[in-house]
Amino acid sequence: MDFALDPTQTALQDSLRRYLESEVAPLVDEYEAAKTPVPRAVVAAMRDYGLIGGLLPEEEGGFGLSMLTYGTLVAEVARVWPSLRGMLSVSNLAASVLAGAGSPALRAKYLPRILEGQAICCFALSEPGIGSDAANVQTRAERTASGGWRINGRKIYITNGPICDLGIVFVRTVSDDGVAGVSCLAFESAMPGFSCTPLGKMGMHCCPLGELLFEDVEVPAENLIGEPGQAFSIAKKYLNIGRSVVAFSALGIAESSLEAAVRFARDRVQFGRPIGSFQLVQQMVADMMTMVETSRLLAHRSADALDRNAPDNTTLCAMAKRHASDAALRVAETALQVHGGAGYTSLFPVERHYRDARHLSIGEGTNQIIGMLIAQSALGLSALR
């Protein structure tokens, strides 16, 4: 079994890393301190590296990358600027939903704008009263006299919400025969009745979060994605990919945290010697190195399972997400501890790594829910029913 990236993957990784370190890394501290969204030009530049539409087939305007190749690139972005990674991931998720379930007319209407980096997207599923129980969304869409849809309700904790141009929203609809279900609609932020309130948060300050309000927002009939009442199956289809992406994102943050800890442990001198020569610090570095590599292995396993459409891909993606996100937080915390008091200040990057890693064990399913899904795959027993 060969665990190494192939020459093409390595070349893509190296090219992206050089660009990020020379052009993007110098922006991070200033923008994060000001809590200013990632510049749109930086987001659009990621198109050239396969990070917008990377997983979409070439006939849809994408790059047709394997999940392993795409995940490797995601980790590189997260290593330098997790906020940029977050913005890209959500726009890519919306593009995947449109490409996978949207009508030809809807794809032609929106995909080019997304894939050219001209439009930033949001994915509106969570609500004030609905988190893990996503099948019971309360935001509603009713038919209009013209055959379109009128949306009313709130969505919360929506990445890219305050700056989105387009969005995918999950709504409760009722069929002609009175059967309730969840449907999926594409909307534009310029549509009358739509508004968004920004939300402050702990980390990833340049990737905006918001609460969306839909007040009689009317969208045309052709903006329905998939069949009415079948949207939850669309959402679940992309959760596995999303969880693998979270694993690679966590890997990138963990790698950056480890690199920072190693630099500091070599440079910081106490008692006449580098602190990295002390056994306790060496044990901390060894623990971090091990967590990084186990995260890498599970992330790669999840990507391989997705690429092969293996029957255990759901479980492997859940395992990778759960382990890597927990590990990233532990690595970031340990790296901060290696820095001592300096790590608690903004003079060094590790406090940001800790804040940026914290949300990964919550998004794409809390790690507690993920743990139940993993156990269910072995036991055949659900904790929720």
C-alpha positions in Angstrom: 0.0 0.0 0.0 1.5 3.3 -1.1 0.7 6.2 1.2 2.6 8.8 -0.9 0.9 11.4 -3.1 1.5 10.9 -6.8 3.7 13.3 -8.8 0.8 15.3 -10.0 -0.7 15.7 -6.6 2.7 16.7 -5.1 3.2 19.3 -7.9 -0.3 20.8 -7.2 0.4 20.8 -3.5 3.8 22.5 -3.9 2.4 25.1 -6.3 -0.5 26.0 -4.0 1.8 26.2 -1.0 4.2 28.6 -2.7 1.3 30.9 -3.7 -0.3 30.8 -0.3 2.9 31.5 1.6 4.0 34.3 -0.7 0.7 36.0 -1.5 -1.9 35.1 1.1 0.0 34.5 4.4 1.1 38.1 4.7 -2.6 39.2 4.8 -3.8 36.9 7.5 -2.8 38.6 10.7 -4.0 42.0 9.6 -7.3 40.8 8.3 -8.1 38.5 11.2 -7.3 41.3 13.7 -9.7 43.7 11.8 -12.3 40.9 11.3 -12.5 41.9 7.7 -13.8 39.2 5.2 -11.3 37.5 3.0 -10.9 39.7 -0.1 -12.9 38.4 -3.0 -9.8 38.6 -5.3 -8.1 36.0 -3.0 -11.2 33.8 -3.1 -11.3 34.0 -6.9 -7.6 33.3 -7.2 -8.2 29.8 -5.7 -10.0 28.9 -9.0 -6.6 28.5 -10.7 -5.6 25.9 -8.1 -8.7 23.7 -8.4 -10.3 25.0 -5.2 -13.5 26.3 -6.8 -15.4 23.5 -8.4 -12.5 21.1 -7.8 -14.8 18.0 -7.4 -17.2 18.9 -10.1 -16.8 17.1 -13.5 -15.1 19.0 -16.3 -18.3 19.1 -18.4 -19.9 21.1 -15.6 -17.0 23.6 -15.5 -15.1 21.9 -12.7 -11.8 20.2 -12.5 -12.8 16.6 -11.9 -10.3 16.1 -9.1 -10.3 13.1 -6.9 -11.3 13.6 -3.3 -7.7 12.8 -2.2 -6.3 15.5 -4.5 -9.0 18.0 -3.5 -8.6 17.2 0.2 -4.8 17.7 0.0 -5.4 21.2 -1.4 -8.0 22.0 1.3 -5.4 21.1 4.0 -2.9 23.5 2.4 -5.4 26.4 2.5 -6.4 25.6 6.1 -2.7 25.5 7.1 -2.4 29.1 6.1 -5.9 30.7 6.4 -8.8 28.7 7.8 -11.2 31.6 7.1 -10.4 31.3 3.3 -10.9 27.5 3.5 -14.3 28.0 5.2 -15.5 30.4 2.5 -14.4 28.2 -0.3 -15.9 25.0 1.2 -19.4 26.5 1.5 -19.4 27.9 -2.0 -18.2 24.5 -3.3 -20.9 22.8 -1.4 -23.6 25.0 -3.0 -22.1 24.4 -6.4 -22.1 20.6 -5.9 -25.8 20.7 -4.9 -26.6 22.7 -8.0 -24.6 20.5 -10.3 -25.9 17.3 -8.8 -29.6 18.0 -8.5 -30.3 21.3 -10.2 -32.1 21.5 -13.6 -30.0 22.3 -16.7 -31.5 25.8 -16.8 -30.7 26.4 -13.1 -27.1 25.1 -13.5 -26.6 27.4 -16.5 -28.0 30.3 -14.5 -25.8 30.0 -11.5 -22.9 27.7 -11.8 -20.7 29.8 -14.1 -20.8 32.7 -11.6 -19.8 30.4 -8.8 -17.1 28.6 -10.7 -15.5 31.7 -12.0 -15.3 33.1 -8.4 -17.7 35.9 -9.1 -20.4 34.7 -6.6 -20.0 33.7 -3.0 -22.6 31.2 -1.7 -24.1 30.1 1.5 -25.8 26.8 2.6 -28.8 27.6 4.8 -29.9 24.6 6.8 -29.5 25.3 10.6 -32.2 27.3 12.4 -32.6 28.8 15.8 -34.5 25.8 17.0 -33.0 23.2 14.6 -29.4 21.9 14.7 -28.7 18.2 14.7 -32.4 17.5 14.0 -32.0 18.9 10.5 -34.9 17.0 9.0 -37.4 19.1 11.0 -36.6 22.5 9.6 -39.4 25.1 10.2 -38.6 27.7 7.5 -41.5 27.4 5.1 -42.0 27.9 1.4 -45.5 28.1 -0.1 -46.6 28.1 -3.7 -47.4 31.5 -5.2 -50.1 32.2 -7.7 -47.5 32.3 -10.5 -46.2 28.9 -9.5 -43.1 30.1 -7.7 -42.2 29.9 -4.0 -42.6 32.3 -1.1 -40.1 31.7 1.7 -40.6 32.8 5.4 -38.4 31.9 8.3 -35.0 32.2 9.9 -31.7 30.4 9.4 -28.8 30.8 11.8 -25.0 30.1 12.0 -24.8 30.4 8.3 -21.3 30.7 6.9 -20.9 33.4 4.2 -24.4 34.7 5.1 -23.5 38.4 5.5 -21.6 38.5 2.2 -23.3 35.9 0.0 -24.6 36.6 -3.5 -26.4 33.3 -3.9 -27.6 30.6 -1.5 -29.2 27.2 -1.1 -32.0 27.1 1.5 -33.8 24.1 3.0 -37.5 24.7 3.6 -40.6 22.9 4.7 -43.1 22.5 2.0 -46.5 20.7 1.7 -47.5 18.8 -1.4 -50.9 19.1 -3.1 -52.1 16.1 -1.2 -51.1 17.5 2.1 -47.8 15.6 2.7 -45.1 17.7 4.4 -41.4 17.4 3.4 -38.2 19.3 3.1 -37.4 21.0 -0.2 -34.4 22.8 -1.5 -34.4 26.2 -3.2 -31.8 28.5 -4.8 -32.1 32.2 -3.9 -30.2 35.4 -4.4 -29.4 37.8 -1.6 -30.7 40.7 -3.7 -34.2 39.3 -3.7 -36.7 41.5 -1.8 -37.4 40.4 1.7 -34.0 38.8 2.4 -31.7 40.2 5.1 -28.8 38.9 7.2 -27.5 39.9 10.6 -23.8 39.2 11.2 -22.9 37.1 14.2 -19.7 37.5 16.2 -17.7 34.3 16.8 -14.7 32.9 18.5 -12.4 32.3 15.5 -12.2 32.4 11.7 -13.0 36.1 11.9 -12.6 36.6 8.1 -15.2 34.0 7.2 -18.5 35.8 8.1 -21.3 34.1 10.0 -24.9 35.3 10.0 -28.5 34.8 10.8 -30.7 34.9 7.7 -34.2 36.3 7.7 -36.7 35.4 4.9 -39.7 37.7 4.8 -42.0 36.8 1.9 -38.9 36.1 -0.3 -40.3 35.0 -3.7 -38.2 32.8 -5.9 -39.2 31.5 -9.3 -40.4 27.9 -9.8 -37.3 26.9 -11.7 -35.2 27.6 -8.6 -36.4 24.4 -7.0 -33.5 21.9 -6.7 -34.5 18.3 -7.1 -38.0 17.1 -6.3 -40.3 18.7 -3.8 -40.0 17.1 -0.4 -36.8 15.2 -1.2 -34.2 17.7 -0.2 -33.0 16.0 3.0 -31.7 13.2 0.9 -29.7 15.8 -1.1 -28.3 17.2 2.1 -27.2 13.8 3.4 -25.6 13.0 0.1 -23.0 15.7 0.5 -22.5 15.3 4.3 -19.9 12.6 3.7 -17.8 14.8 1.4 -18.3 17.7 3.9 -17.0 15.5 6.8 -13.9 14.5 4.8 -13.3 18.2 4.0 -13.5 19.0 7.7 -10.9 16.2 8.4 -8.5 17.7 5.9 -9.2 21.2 7.2 -8.4 20.0 10.7 -5.2 18.4 9.4 -4.0 21.7 8.0 -4.6 23.6 11.2 -2.9 20.8 13.2 0.1 20.9 10.9 0.5 24.7 11.3 0.2 24.4 15.1 2.9 21.7 15.2 5.2 23.7 12.9 4.8 26.8 15.2 5.5 24.7 18.3 8.6 23.1 16.8 10.0 26.6 15.8 9.4 28.0 19.3 10.8 25.0 21.1 14.0 25.3 19.0 14.4 29.1 19.5 13.2 29.6 23.1 16.1 29.3 25.6 15.6 28.7 29.3 18.2 27.5 31.8 20.9 28.0 29.1 19.4 25.6 26.6 16.5 25.4 24.0 13.3 24.2 25.7 13.0 21.6 23.0 15.8 19.7 24.6 13.7 19.1 27.7 12.0 15.7 27.9 8.6 17.0 28.8 8.5 19.3 25.8 9.8 16.5 23.6 6.9 14.4 24.8 4.5 17.1 23.9 6.0 17.4 20.4 5.8 13.6 20.0 2.2 13.6 21.0 1.4 16.4 18.4 3.3 14.6 15.7 1.4 11.4 16.3 -2.0 13.2 16.3 -1.1 14.9 13.0 -0.2 11.6 11.3 -3.2 9.7 12.6 -5.4 12.5 11.3 -3.7 12.4 8.0 -4.2 8.6 7.7 -7.9 8.8 8.5 -8.4 11.8 6.2 -6.8 9.9 3.4 -8.8 6.8 4.2 -12.0 8.8 4.0 -11.0 10.3 0.7 -10.0 7.0 -0.8 -13.4 5.5 0.3 -15.2 8.4 -1.4 -13.2 8.0 -4.6 -14.0 4.3 -4.7 -17.6 4.7 -3.5 -16.7 2.1 -0.9 -19.7 0.8 1.2 -18.0 2.0 4.4 -17.4 5.6 3.2 -20.0 7.0 5.5 -18.4 5.5 8.6 -14.8 6.4 7.5 -15.8 10.0 6.8 -17.4 10.2 10.2 -14.4 8.7 11.9 -12.0 11.0 10.0 -14.0 14.1 10.9 -14.4 13.2 14.5 -10.8 12.2 15.1 -9.1 15.0 13.1 -11.2 17.8 14.6 -10.6 16.6 18.1 -6.9 16.1 17.4 -6.6 19.6 15.8 -7.9 21.2 19.0 -5.5 19.1 21.2 -2.6 19.9 18.9 -3.4 23.6 18.9 -3.8 23.6 22.7 -0.5 21.7 23.2 1.3 24.1 20.9 -0.1 27.0 22.9 1.2 25.3 26.1 4.7 24.9 24.5 4.7 28.7 24.0 3.8 29.3 27.6 2.6 32.9 28.3 3.6 34.0 24.8 1.1 31.5 23.3 -1.7 33.3 25.0 -0.9 36.5 23.2 -1.5 37.5 19.6 2.3 37.9 19.1 2.3 34.2 18.0 -0.1 32.4 15.8 -1.0 29.5 18.1 -3.9 31.3 19.9 -5.5 31.8 16.5 -5.0 28.2 15.6 -6.8 27.2 18.8 -9.7 29.5 18.1 -9.9 28.5 14.4 -9.9 24.8 15.3 -12.6 25.0 17.9 -15.6 25.0 15.5 -14.5 21.9 13.6 -15.9 19.5 16.2 -19.3 21.2 15.9 -19.8 21.8 12.1 -21.0 19.0 9.8 -22.5 17.3 12.8 -21.3 17.6 16.4 -18.7 15.0 17.3 -21.2 13.6 19.8 -23.7 12.9 17.0 -20.9 11.7 14.8 -19.9 9.2 17.5 -23.4 7.8 17.6 -23.4 7.3 13.8 -20.1 5.5 14.0 -21.3 3.1 16.7 -24.6 2.6 14.9 -22.7 1.3 11.8 -21.4 -1.6 14.0 -24.3 -2.1 16.3 -27.2 -1.6 13.9 -29.0 0.3 16.7 -29.9 3.9 16.5 -29.6 6.2 19.6 -32.2 8.6 18.1 -35.1 6.3 17.3 
